Amino acid sequence: MSGGGTEAPSGGEGAPTPAAVPVGGKKRDSQGPASSPVHLIIKDLGEIHSRLLDHRPIIQGETRYFVKEFEEKRGLREVRVLENLKNVIQETNEQILPKCRETMQDHLSQALQRLQAASHLVHKLQQKEQEQRKLNNQYLLISEKQRITQWEDFMKEQHNKQAAVDEEHKKATERLKEQYAEMEKDLAKFSSF
């Protein structure tokens, strides 16, 4: 689609061809070989391209607005705000942070000492509790052995008492048998008379 030498036939002299009417709706007069339909189409395409795809005028306008907004309207306000921030940060770094660091170190060292003391006390309490448990366990073992011994002694004593009661019962039963045998003999004597 270069601006070559081929020309489209025109319907008459002075009458514009359909290709000679641009997209924007304006009629163009054909003026010799330079204003051929191809040439006009290319020109129209250039205008469409500049309107739709060329963003340079819009970007330039936005850039001018940005510069005007920040340099002319706001002036040095942004610079003053940044200076104030710089001063605050510098003051914080030089004065507030060292004070905070000192205070924190003082309080942390006190807290660390208290924690160490508390940890030492807890360790002592744990040791005492473990010793107490050992003593309790030993006492329980000794008590259990004593109770076992007492139980065995009790059972032996009960066995001995049972044996003595059984023996006494046996003797009493034999005495009663002898007594009844004698009574039967006496009765037999009396009944035989």
Buried (B, 14 or more C-beta within 10 A) or exposed (E): EEEEEEEEEBEEEEEBBEBBBBEEEEEBEBEEEEEBBBBBBBBBEEEEEEEEEEEEEEEEEEEEEEEEEEEEEEEEEEEEEEEEEEEEEEEEEEEEEEEEEEEEEEEEEEEEEEEEEEEEEEEEEEEEEEEEEEEEEEEEEEEEEEEEEEEEEEEEEEEEEEEEEEEEEEEEEEEEEEEEEEEEEEEEEEEEE
